Amino acid sequence: MSSSKHFRINKLHEKIDIAVRNAEICTIWHTLGLVTEMSYKEKQDFLAKEYYLSQSRIEDIIRENEL
């Protein structure tokens, strides 16, 4: 396999991994809202720690994927 094809496949895998991670974050966000009484900030803090992302990135992911 050529190195450029290998690079493209790795980039595709990275994009898929990010999409799956974002879907997990949104699912957990909505589940926490349904089964807990966590505040917006508490959910944001929990997910930021769980996924090693900033709180603003968590907020962006939630906003990007709102139904």
C-alpha positions in Angstrom: 0.0 0.0 0.0 1.4 3.4 -0.9 2.2 5.9 1.9 -0.3 8.4 0.6 -3.1 5.8 0.5 -2.2 4.7 4.0 -2.3 8.4 5.1 -5.8 8.9 3.7 -7.0 5.7 5.4 -5.6 6.9 8.7 -7.3 10.3 8.3 -10.6 8.6 7.5 -10.2 6.4 10.6 -9.5 9.5 12.7 -12.7 11.2 11.4 -14.8 8.2 12.2 -13.3 8.0 15.7 -14.2 11.7 16.3 -17.7 11.2 14.9 -18.2 8.2 17.2 -16.8 10.1 20.2 -19.1 13.0 19.5 -22.1 10.7 19.3 -21.2 9.1 22.6 -20.9 12.5 24.2 -24.3 13.6 23.0 -25.9 10.3 24.1 -24.3 10.6 27.6 -25.4 14.2 27.8 -29.0 13.4 27.1 -29.0 10.4 29.3 -27.6 12.3 32.2 -30.3 14.9 31.7 -33.0 12.2 31.9 -31.8 10.1 34.8 -30.0 12.6 37.0 -30.5 16.0 38.3 -27.1 17.2 37.3 -26.9 20.9 36.3 -25.7 22.0 32.9 -22.3 22.8 34.3 -22.0 19.5 36.2 -22.7 17.5 33.0 -20.2 19.7 31.1 -17.5 19.1 33.8 -18.2 15.4 33.9 -17.9 15.0 30.1 -14.8 17.3 29.9 -13.0 15.1 32.5 -14.2 11.8 30.9 -13.1 12.7 27.4 -10.1 15.0 28.2 -11.7 17.9 26.3 -12.3 21.5 27.3 -15.7 22.5 28.6 -16.1 24.8 25.6 -15.4 21.9 23.2 -18.1 19.8 25.0 -20.5 22.7 24.6 -19.6 23.0 20.9 -20.2 19.2 20.3 -23.6 19.4 22.0 -24.6 22.4 20.0 -23.4 20.9 16.7 -25.4 17.8 17.3 -28.7 19.1 18.7 -31.8 17.7 17.1 
